[in-house]
C-alpha cells in the first residue's frame, strides 16, 4: 500500500486553484523530487502533505501505517531561524516533540535516537555548540538529523541545499541518497533539475494542470521533461 496517495486533488487559496487534478502515489523506498516553475504550487503541496492546509477538493490519504505525525520535515530557513540560540543536541532532540504527546520529558529512547542521528550525520562533535554559530552546511545536517528524529519512514525536504556552496551541496545530496538507500522514503522539492534527475527514482512536475508523474527515466523522455530541461531550468 502507498505511503501517500493523492487523487484528483485541487490545491489553492481563497477558492483560487493553483494546481488541479493532481494524482500520484508515493511508495515505501521512493525518492520523489517535486519540480516546477516558480509559483507552480510546490510549496502549497508541501503544506498539504504536512496537513497545514486542506485540499480544496480531492483526496490525500496516508497508508502503510504512516501517521501524519511521522513525517520528518526539513523546511527552508528564515534568517531568524538560522540565528536560533539553542545547542545542536537540543535542536536535534526537538524533532521528537511531534510524537511526544503530553509527556513533559524526553524518553531515554528519544535521547538515544538524537545521539544516533547525530552520529549518522557526522555532527556528534558539534552537539554542545550553539546552532547559530554553525556554517550553513552544518546547520542543514543538524536539521536533517532533527527530521530523522521525527520519522525514519518519510522525510520531506524543501530546497535542502539552498544557499550552500557546491562541495557542501554535493555532500548533502549524497547523504540524502544514502538515507534513501537505507530505506528512508524521501520527498524533495528542488529547483536543481540536474540533481533531481541524478538522485531521484520518481519526479512530480507540478503546474496549474500537472504535467508529469512517474519514474525519472520516463520523465526524461516526456514532453514535460524535455521542455523543462531545454527552457525551464532557470525558473524550475
C-alpha positions in Angstrom: 0.0 0.0 0.0 1.2 3.5 -0.8 2.6 5.7 1.9 0.8 8.7 0.4 -2.0 8.7 -2.2 -3.1 11.8 -3.9 -6.3 11.5 -6.0 -7.8 14.3 -8.2 -6.6 16.9 -5.7 -7.1 20.6 -6.2 -4.8 23.0 -4.3 -5.1 26.7 -3.8 -6.1 29.6 -1.5 -9.3 31.6 -1.1 -11.1 29.5 -3.7 -8.4 30.2 -6.2 -6.9 27.0 -7.5 -3.2 26.8 -8.1 -2.9 23.1 -9.0 -5.8 21.0 -10.4 -6.4 17.2 -10.9 -3.2 16.2 -9.0 -2.9 12.4 -8.8 0.2 10.5 -7.6 1.3 7.7 -5.2 4.4 7.6 -3.1 5.6 4.1 -2.2 7.9 3.0 0.5 11.5 3.5 -0.6 10.8 6.0 -3.3 12.9 9.2 -3.8 10.4 11.7 -5.2 11.6 15.1 -6.5 8.9 17.8 -6.9 9.9 20.2 -9.6 8.2 23.0 -11.5 8.3 26.7 -12.3 8.2 29.3 -9.5 4.6 29.8 -8.3 3.5 26.4 -9.7 2.3 25.1 -6.3 5.2 23.2 -4.9 5.1 24.9 -1.5 1.3 24.6 -1.4 1.6 20.8 -2.0 4.2 20.5 0.8 1.9 22.3 3.2 -0.9 20.0 2.2 1.1 16.8 2.7 2.1 18.2 6.2 -1.6 18.8 6.9 -1.0 22.5 7.4 -3.8 23.2 5.0 -6.5 21.1 3.3 -7.1 20.4 -0.4 -9.9 22.4 -2.0 -11.2 19.1 -3.3 -10.0 15.5 -3.9 -8.4 13.0 -1.5 -4.9 12.9 0.1 -4.5 9.8 2.3 -1.8 8.1 4.3 -1.2 4.4 4.1 1.1 1.6 5.1 0.9 2.5 8.8 2.1 6.1 8.2 0.7 8.6 10.6 0.6 12.3 10.0 3.0 13.0 12.9 5.5 10.6 11.4 6.9 12.8 8.6 10.3 14.3 9.2 10.4 17.8 7.7 13.4 20.0 6.8 12.0 23.4 5.8 13.6 26.4 4.1 15.1 28.5 6.9 14.4 32.2 7.5 17.2 34.5 8.8 15.7 34.4 12.3 15.7 30.5 12.3 19.3 30.4 11.4 20.0 32.6 14.4 18.2 30.2 16.8 20.0 30.2 20.3 20.0 26.5 21.2 22.6 23.8 21.3 22.9 21.3 18.4 21.7 18.5 20.7 18.6 20.5 21.7 17.7 21.2 18.1 18.1 17.6 17.0 16.2 16.3 20.1 13.3 18.6 19.4 12.5 16.5 16.3 10.9 14.0 18.8 8.4 16.6 20.0 5.7 15.8 17.4 5.4 12.3 18.7 5.8 13.0 22.4 2.1 13.9 23.1 1.6 15.4 26.5 4.7 13.8 28.0 6.7 16.6 29.8 10.1 15.0 29.3 12.1 13.2 26.6 12.4 9.5 27.0 15.7 7.6 27.1 14.7 6.1 23.7 14.2 9.6 22.2 17.6 10.8 23.6 19.3 7.7 22.1 17.6 8.5 18.7 19.0 12.0 18.8 22.5 10.7 19.6 22.3 8.0 16.9 21.1 10.5 14.2 23.9 13.0 15.1 26.4 10.2 14.7 24.8 9.2 11.4 25.1 12.8 10.1 28.6 13.2 11.4 27.8 16.0 13.9 28.3 14.4 17.3 31.3 16.6 17.9 29.1 19.7 17.5 26.4 18.6 20.0 27.3 21.3 22.6 27.8 24.1 20.0 25.2 26.8 19.6 23.2 26.2 16.5 23.5 29.8 15.3 27.3 29.6 15.3 27.4 26.8 12.7 28.0 27.1 9.0 25.1 26.7 6.6 26.1 23.1 5.7 26.4 22.2 9.4 23.0 23.7 10.1 21.5 21.6 7.3 23.0 18.4 8.8 21.5 19.3 12.2 18.1 19.9 10.6 18.3 16.6 8.7 19.2 14.8 12.0 16.2 16.5 13.6 13.9 15.4 10.7 15.1 11.8 11.2 14.2 12.0 14.9 10.7 12.8 13.8 10.5 9.9 11.4 12.7 7.1 10.0 9.9 6.3 7.5 9.5 9.5 5.4 11.4 12.8 5.3 10.2 15.8 3.4 12.9 18.3 2.3 12.2 21.8 1.0 15.2 23.1 -1.0 17.7 21.4 1.4 20.8 22.8 -0.4 19.6 26.4 -1.0 22.5 28.8 -0.4 25.1 26.1 0.1 28.4 26.1 -1.7 29.0 23.4 -4.4 31.0 21.0 -2.3 28.6 21.1 0.7 25.7 20.8 -1.8 27.2 17.6 -3.3 27.9 16.2 0.2 24.3 16.9 1.3 22.9 15.2 -1.8 25.0 12.1 -1.2 23.8 12.0 2.5 20.2 12.1 1.4 20.7 9.4 -1.2 22.4 7.2 1.4 19.4 7.6 3.7 17.1 6.6 0.8 19.2 3.5 0.2 18.9 2.6 3.8 15.1 2.5 3.5 14.0 6.1 4.2 11.4 7.4 1.8 12.3 10.9 0.5 10.2 13.8 -0.9 12.4 16.7 -2.0 11.3 20.0 -3.5 14.1 21.2 -5.8 15.0 23.8 -8.3 18.1 21.8 -9.2 16.8 19.7 -12.1 20.2 18.1 -12.7 20.3 16.8 -9.1 16.6 15.7 -9.3 17.4 13.6 -12.4 20.6 12.2 -10.8 19.3 11.1 -7.4 15.5 10.6 -7.6 13.6 7.5 -8.5 10.4 9.5 -9.4 9.6 13.0 -10.4 6.4 15.0 -10.0 6.4 18.1 -12.2 3.6 20.4 -10.9 1.9 23.2 -12.8 -1.7 24.5 -12.9 -2.5 21.3 -14.6 0.1 18.7 -13.5 2.4 17.9 -16.4 4.0 14.6 -15.2 4.3 12.0 -12.5 6.3 8.8 -13.0 9.8 7.4 -12.9 12.8 9.7 -13.5 13.7 7.7 -16.6 10.3 8.2 -18.1 10.4 11.9 -17.3 13.5 12.4 -19.4 11.6 11.3 -22.5 8.3 13.0 -21.7 7.1 16.2 -23.3 7.2 18.0 -19.9 10.7 16.8 -19.1 12.1 17.7 -22.5 10.6 21.2 -22.4 11.7 21.8 -18.8 15.2 20.7 -19.5 15.5 22.9 -22.5 13.9 26.1 -21.2 12.8 25.8 -17.6 16.0 25.4 -15.6 16.3 29.0 -14.6 12.7 29.0 -13.3 12.5 25.5 -12.1 
